[in-house]
Every structure is written in structure tokens, then in C-alpha cells.
Amino acid sequence: MKNLIALVDCNNFYVSCERVFRPDLIGKPVMVLSNNDGCVVSRSKEVKDLGIKMAVPVFQVQQLINQHQIKLFSSNYALYADMSARVMYTLESFAPRMEVYSIDEAFLDLTGVYFKNSLEYGHGIRKKVVKHTGIPVCVGMGPTKTLAKLANFAAKKWIKTHGVVDLSNTVRREKLMRIVPVGEVWGIGSRTHAKLNKLGILTVWDLSVQSPAKMQKAFNVVVARTVMELNGTPCLSIEDISPDKQQIVCSRSFSRRLTEEAELSKALSEFCSRAAEKLRRQHSVAGCVTVFIRTSPFNEQEPQYQRTASIKLNTATQDTRTLITTANRILTEIFKPGYHYQKCGVQLSHIHAKTTLGQLELFDFDHEDLPIENSVLMATMDKINKRFPKKIAIAATGFDQSWQPKAERISQRYTTDWKELLVVK
């Protein structure tokens, strides 16, 4: 049985989320901005064609914005996190194993799953995701995760692929590799890219024909594994969590159904603790917390209910206490009595390095109900838990329900707030 991994990636995800509820913007230039509306974080194809780069400050392209009447949106993390959860929930039905790689990407293990043509299966994924969520996606497939990433790049770049590419065929793989720059390979950063170019390695094909041992000696084991993956030898399993992960998800299906909020709260506290440990392990902080709860979709005799909600933190954190407090604040908002809950989980997103400086504000105060960041305490907890696993845990704390976004161009929370549901006239 041949190995087949698929990478499903949402197209211009933040922009696509806005267009789901604003179809009048389809085909028009749209940009989504970062915190405090400072920089560009998502662009429609029309904006990309104007030459506007990712992360460019808004004031630098203000003339183009005015000239082409580009529609601007503030980042609506509550909406994006909920739409991401819907996309991932839809993708779960296509493969027995799935790794959520980021808020808009997921790896699927399709080995032994598809029964006809792999391209047809890929188009089936695209159609179902669009039908269920309104979000367009591209599907890249290959024997390894690196080849699946490369295939996804091709699916996005060339319209003739219709959004699906399979690189299982070695002839087609070589043809693509010979025209794609080596910098497009997953895991090849700018410094490695420059060094490879100096060695005369310009295309993906040039890298794939190198000796893994030679690449490990010249660079590191990561580049050596990349060479092996480009040649169809899997080195990265579907469960692997890459360093500097863009999203951390901790969830579990319960051995028995839970009916009380207090029980779910204890579970969420454990999930937050685990997620925070992973966050600190890669020296990162998270700026958004998402919680989801759901009943069993396979028990049709019981009432069905599922909800997802998010809170964007004013200050990114890696403190377990803050994450637990925030998660339980969300739980109180979405919990509904009278249901038998089968699964819940927490998702940390908008992750960046702890050393990265955020935009400072003149008036920046901590919430009275949130603990003050204590990195020494967290580090001590991690050391104790590493030596004596699960000996120290933090219980859920009290919380209030206040949260107000500061962004000026933020859209409605169409899917997570009754007062902001879409109104159809």
C-alpha cells in the first residue's frame, strides 16, 4: 500500500472568512490588517496582483488603497478561529488521521483511504469544504509531508491544476521540481536558501539529487531529511509537532459523557496546562484562545450540540493561569445544560516567539481578574512536572465576561454572537 499524505490549505484564509459573509467583495481587492490595524496580514488575489506584500505597514500603501478602493478589515480572531474549527471538522471525515498544522492548514493521511483516483478524491475534499464552510482550499498530495507541501504550492500557483496536485508520480514530480525555486521547499529558510544558491543549488530538483549525508554535513539533519522526503522517503510522521508551531490544540474524547460545566472546566484546565507547556517548550507566547465543546456526532438518538468561541488576549502570554482563566470564561459563554458532551478542547493560536516585541501602547493595564505573568513560576512548574509527571496542576479560577476588541474595522462575529448574526433582507 503506497503512502499518501495530503496538505489542505485554505486560500487567503482571513480574506476568505470575510467574503463568506460579504459575497459582494468576491473579485474585489480586500486586505485584513494586524493588531491595531498596523500591517497587512492577509491579501486577496486582487491585492497580490497590485504588488502589495505581506506584513507591509498600511501607511506605506495608503495611496494604492485609495486608488484601487481596497476594502480593509481588522483581524476578527473570533470569526477566523470558528471558521477554522468548521474547516477542520469537515476535513476529519476524509481521513482517519489528521494533523492540524495551523489555523488554515491540515495534513491528512490518505494511505488506503481513496479507492478511485487521488485527484478525484482531492476535488471531493475541495467541494465539500466549500459547500460546508464557504472557504476555498487547495489540496496537495504526495508520499511525504514535504512533497504534499510542494504539491500544494503548485496547486495554488497554477490555475490549470484546478486546485489539486498529486506528486506521487515520479515523472510529474521531476517536471515540477525543475521549475520551482529551492526556496519554496518547506523548511528551507532564507539563510539556508542563500547558502544553497551559493553552492549552485537553485531549484528543488537540484536539492533532491544531493546526498543526504552531504547535506547533513554542510547544513544539518533537517536539510538531510528534506532531501529524503523530496525523494519519497517519509521522515516526518503525521503526529509530529513541528517547532515554532503556529497553532497548538489539546483535546480529548471522554470515556464517559460529561453533563456538568464543572467537569468540562476541569478537563479544559488540564488541556490548557498541556498546551501552555508546549508553548513554553518552544519559547513562544499565544495571543488567542479558542475553546470548543461538542456532543457525539455518531449518536443520533441524543440531542446534538457543538460550539466554538475565541478570545483575543490584549497581551500574548504563556502563563498557564491566564490561559485557564480565559478558557473557562469562554466555556461559561458557550456551555449549554441538558446535553451529554463527548469532547472538548482548547486551541492556542496567533503564536510568536517570546522575544518578539509587540506593539506597545501608552495605556496598557492588566485585567484585574487575570494573573500577572510569572515566567519563573511557570519554569519551576515545568521542571517539577518533567521530573515528577503531572504532580502540579492549576485549578480553574473565577472570571468575568468582559471583552471588547480595539480594532476599528472589525467585522461582525457572525457565527459566535447572537447579537451579531448575519441579517438577510
C-alpha positions in Angstrom: 0.0 0.0 0.0 1.5 3.3 -1.1 1.9 6.1 1.4 -0.2 9.2 0.5 -0.3 12.4 2.5 -2.4 15.4 1.7 -2.0 19.0 2.7 -5.2 21.0 2.6 -4.6 24.8 2.8 -7.2 27.5 2.8 -6.8 30.2 0.2 -6.2 33.7 1.7 -7.9 32.4 4.8 -8.7 35.7 6.7 -10.0 37.3 3.5 -12.0 34.2 2.6 -13.7 34.3 6.0 -14.8 37.9 5.5 -16.1 37.1 2.0 -18.2 34.2 3.2 -20.5 36.8 4.8 -19.8 39.6 2.3 -20.2 37.9 -1.1 -20.3 41.4 -2.7 -16.5 41.5 -2.1 -15.7 38.5 -4.2 -13.5 39.6 -7.1 -12.7 42.9 -5.4 -9.4 43.8 -3.6 -9.6 43.0 0.1 -7.0 43.2 2.9 -7.1 42.1 6.5 -4.9 44.0 9.0 -2.9 43.1 12.1 -3.4 44.2 15.7 -4.3 47.8 15.9 -4.7 47.8 12.1 -1.0 48.3 11.6 0.2 45.9 8.9 -1.2 43.6 6.2 -1.7 40.0 7.3 -4.0 38.6 4.6 -4.5 39.7 0.9 -6.9 38.7 -1.8 -5.6 37.7 -5.2 -6.5 41.2 -6.5 -4.3 42.8 -3.8 -1.4 40.5 -4.6 -1.6 41.4 -8.2 -1.1 45.1 -7.2 2.2 44.1 -5.8 1.3 44.7 -2.1 3.5 42.4 0.1 2.6 40.6 3.3 3.3 42.4 6.6 3.8 45.8 4.9 2.7 48.7 7.1 -0.6 50.2 5.9 0.6 53.7 5.7 3.2 52.7 3.1 0.5 51.5 0.7 -2.2 54.1 1.6 -2.0 55.6 -1.9 -2.7 52.2 -3.5 -5.6 51.6 -1.1 -7.2 54.9 -2.0 -6.5 54.5 -5.8 -8.0 50.9 -6.0 -10.6 51.3 -3.3 -9.2 48.3 -1.3 -11.6 47.2 1.4 -9.9 46.9 4.8 -10.8 44.7 7.7 -9.4 44.4 11.2 -8.4 40.9 12.3 -11.6 39.2 13.6 -9.9 36.4 15.5 -13.2 35.1 17.0 -14.6 34.6 13.4 -11.4 33.2 12.0 -11.0 30.7 14.8 -14.6 29.5 14.5 -14.3 29.2 10.7 -11.1 27.3 11.1 -12.8 24.9 13.5 -15.5 24.3 10.9 -13.0 23.6 8.2 -11.0 21.2 10.4 -14.2 19.4 11.5 -15.2 18.9 7.8 -11.7 17.6 7.0 -11.9 15.0 9.8 -14.4 13.0 7.6 -11.9 12.4 4.9 -9.1 10.6 6.8 -8.6 8.6 10.0 -5.6 10.6 10.9 -5.2 14.4 10.7 -2.7 16.9 12.0 -3.9 20.5 12.3 -0.7 22.3 11.2 -2.0 25.9 11.5 -5.2 27.8 11.7 -5.7 27.3 7.9 -3.7 24.1 7.2 -4.0 20.5 7.9 -2.2 17.3 6.9 -4.4 14.2 6.1 -3.1 10.7 6.0 -4.9 9.3 2.9 -3.0 6.0 2.8 -5.5 3.3 1.9 -8.4 5.7 2.1 -9.1 6.7 -1.5 -10.5 3.9 -3.7 -10.5 5.5 -7.2 -8.5 8.4 -8.5 -6.5 10.5 -6.0 -7.2 13.7 -7.9 -10.9 13.0 -7.8 -10.6 12.5 -4.1 -8.8 15.8 -3.8 -11.5 17.6 -5.7 -14.1 16.0 -3.5 -12.3 17.5 -0.5 -12.4 20.9 -2.1 -16.1 20.7 -3.0 -17.2 19.6 0.4 -15.2 22.2 2.3 -16.6 25.0 0.1 -20.1 23.6 0.5 -20.0 23.3 4.3 -17.9 26.4 5.1 -17.7 28.6 2.1 -13.9 28.6 2.4 -11.9 27.8 -0.8 -9.0 25.4 -0.4 -6.2 23.8 -2.4 -5.1 20.2 -2.0 -1.5 19.0 -2.4 -0.7 15.3 -2.2 2.4 13.2 -2.2 4.2 10.2 -0.4 5.6 12.6 2.2 4.6 15.8 4.0 7.3 17.8 2.2 6.0 16.6 -1.2 2.5 17.4 -0.1 3.6 20.9 0.8 5.3 21.3 -2.6 2.2 19.9 -4.4 0.0 22.4 -2.5 2.3 25.3 -3.7 1.8 24.1 -7.3 -2.0 23.8 -6.8 -2.1 27.4 -5.6 0.2 28.8 -8.3 -1.1 27.3 -11.5 -4.8 27.7 -12.3 -4.8 24.8 -14.7 -4.4 22.4 -11.8 -7.9 23.4 -10.6 -6.5 23.5 -7.0 -5.4 19.8 -6.7 -2.0 18.3 -7.4 -0.6 14.8 -6.7 3.2 14.3 -6.8 3.1 10.5 -6.4 4.1 10.1 -10.0 7.9 10.5 -10.2 7.9 11.9 -13.8 5.4 14.7 -12.9 7.4 15.3 -9.7 10.7 15.8 -11.6 9.0 18.1 -14.1 7.7 20.3 -11.3 10.9 20.3 -9.3 13.0 21.5 -12.2 11.0 24.8 -12.4 10.4 25.6 -8.8 13.0 27.6 -6.8 14.6 25.8 -3.9 13.3 28.5 -1.5 9.8 27.2 -1.9 10.6 23.9 -0.2 9.0 23.5 3.2 11.6 24.1 6.0 14.1 25.9 3.8 14.6 29.4 5.4 16.1 32.5 3.9 19.6 31.8 5.2 19.6 28.2 4.1 18.2 29.3 0.7 21.0 31.8 0.2 23.6 29.2 1.2 22.2 26.6 -1.2 22.2 29.1 -4.0 25.9 29.8 -3.4 26.5 26.1 -3.8 24.7 26.1 -7.1 21.5 24.5 -5.8 18.9 26.7 -7.4 15.8 24.5 -7.9 14.0 21.9 -5.9 15.4 19.3 -8.3 19.0 20.4 -7.6 18.3 19.8 -3.9 16.6 16.5 -4.4 19.6 14.9 -6.2 22.0 15.8 -3.4 23.3 13.2 -1.0 21.5 13.4 2.4 24.8 12.7 4.2 26.5 15.6 2.3 23.6 17.9 3.2 23.7 17.0 6.8 27.4 17.7 7.0 27.0 21.0 5.2 23.8 22.1 6.9 22.0 20.0 9.5 19.8 16.9 9.9 16.7 18.9 8.9 18.0 19.6 5.4 19.1 15.9 5.1 15.6 14.7 6.0 14.2 17.2 3.5 16.2 15.6 0.7 15.0 12.2 1.7 11.4 13.4 1.8 11.7 15.0 -1.7 12.7 11.6 -2.9 9.6 10.0 -1.4 11.1 8.6 1.8 8.9 9.7 4.8 10.9 11.2 7.7 8.1 13.2 9.3 5.1 11.3 10.8 1.6 12.8 10.7 1.7 13.1 14.5 4.9 15.2 14.7 4.6 18.6 16.2 7.0 21.0 14.4 9.0 23.6 16.3 7.6 27.1 16.3 4.1 25.7 15.7 1.6 28.2 14.5 -1.2 26.6 16.4 -1.4 24.3 19.4 -4.5 22.1 20.0 -5.2 19.9 23.0 -8.4 17.9 23.2 -9.8 14.6 24.2 -12.8 12.4 23.8 -14.1 11.3 27.2 -14.5 7.8 28.4 -18.0 8.8 29.7 -20.3 11.6 28.7 -20.0 14.8 30.7 -23.0 16.9 31.6 -21.8 19.5 34.1 -19.9 22.7 33.4 -17.6 22.0 36.4 -16.5 18.7 34.8 -15.7 20.3 31.5 -13.9 23.1 33.3 -11.5 20.5 34.9 -10.8 19.0 31.6 -10.1 22.4 30.0 -7.8 23.2 32.8 -5.7 20.1 32.1 -5.8 20.9 28.3 -4.6 24.4 28.9 -1.8 23.2 31.2 -0.6 20.8 28.4 -0.9 23.5 25.7 1.0 26.0 27.9 3.8 23.6 28.5 4.2 23.0 24.7 4.1 26.8 24.2 6.9 27.4 26.7 8.8 24.5 25.3 9.2 26.4 22.0 9.7 29.7 23.8 6.6 31.2 22.4 3.5 33.1 23.5 -0.1 32.9 22.3 -2.4 35.8 21.5 -5.7 34.0 21.0 -7.5 31.2 22.9 -10.3 29.1 21.4 -12.5 26.6 23.2 -14.8 24.0 21.6 -17.3 21.6 23.1 -19.4 19.0 21.3 -21.7 16.0 21.8 -21.1 12.8 19.9 -22.0 13.2 16.2 -22.3 9.4 15.9 -25.2 9.1 18.4 -28.2 10.2 16.5 -30.6 9.3 19.4 -29.1 12.0 21.6 -29.7 15.8 21.1 -26.7 17.3 19.2 -24.9 20.5 20.2 -21.5 21.9 19.4 -20.0 25.4 19.9 -16.7 27.1 19.4 -15.6 30.5 20.6 -12.4 32.6 20.9 -11.0 35.4 22.9 -8.1 37.6 21.7 -5.7 38.5 24.5 -4.6 42.1 24.9 -1.2 40.8 25.7 0.2 37.5 24.4 1.1 35.1 27.2 2.5 31.6 28.0 1.2 31.7 31.6 -0.9 28.7 32.4 -3.1 30.6 34.9 -4.1 33.2 32.3 -4.9 30.6 29.7 -7.0 28.6 32.1 -8.9 31.7 33.3 -9.6 32.7 29.7 -10.6 29.2 28.6 -13.1 29.0 31.4 -14.5 32.4 30.6 -15.2 31.1 27.1 -16.7 27.9 28.5 -19.3 29.8 30.5 -20.3 31.6 27.4 -20.8 28.5 25.3 -21.9 25.8 27.8 -25.5 24.7 27.5 -27.0 22.4 30.1 -29.0 19.3 29.2 -26.5 17.8 26.8 -24.1 14.9 27.1 -20.7 16.2 26.0 -18.3 13.8 24.3 -15.4 16.0 23.5 -13.9 19.4 24.3 -10.6 21.1 23.7 -8.5 24.3 23.7 -6.7 25.8 20.8 -3.9 28.4 21.1 -3.2 30.5 18.0 -1.5 33.7 16.9 1.7 32.3 18.3 5.0 34.1 18.0 8.4 34.0 19.7 8.5 35.3 23.3 11.4 37.5 22.3 9.4 39.2 19.5 8.4 42.7 20.5 4.8 43.5 20.1 3.3 47.0 19.5 3.5 48.9 22.8 0.6 51.0 23.9 0.6 54.2 26.1 -2.2 52.9 28.3 -1.7 49.2 28.8 -3.1 47.7 32.0 -3.6 44.1 33.1 -7.1 42.9 33.7 -7.8 42.6 37.4 -9.1 39.1 37.1 -6.0 37.8 35.1 -2.8 36.8 36.9 0.3 38.8 36.2 2.8 36.9 34.0 5.2 34.9 36.1 7.8 33.2 33.9 9.8 32.0 36.9 6.8 30.2 38.4 5.9 28.6 35.1 9.5 27.4 34.6 9.6 25.9 38.1 6.3 24.1 37.4 7.7 22.7 34.2 10.9 21.4 35.9 8.9 19.7 38.6 6.4 18.1 36.2 9.2 16.9 34.0 10.8 15.1 36.9 7.5 14.1 38.5 4.9 14.0 35.7 1.5 15.6 36.5 2.4 16.3 40.1 1.5 20.0 39.8 -1.7 21.3 38.3 -3.5 24.6 38.3 -7.2 24.6 39.0 -9.7 26.7 37.1 -10.2 30.2 38.6 -13.0 32.7 38.6 -13.6 35.1 35.7 -15.9 37.7 34.2 -17.3 38.1 30.8 -15.9 41.4 29.7 -14.1 41.6 26.4 -14.1 44.4 23.9 -12.0 44.4 20.7 -10.0 47.5 20.0 -9.9 47.3 16.2 -11.7 50.0 14.3 -12.6 48.0 11.1 -13.6 44.7 12.7 -16.5 42.8 11.1 -19.3 41.1 13.0 -18.8 37.8 14.9 -21.3 36.2 12.6 -21.0 32.7 14.0 -20.3 33.2 17.7 -22.5 36.0 18.9 -26.3 36.1 18.8 -26.3 39.9 18.6 -24.1 39.9 15.5 -25.7 37.2 13.4 -25.9 38.0 9.7 -29.2 39.8 8.8 -30.6 38.9 5.4 -33.1 41.3 3.8 
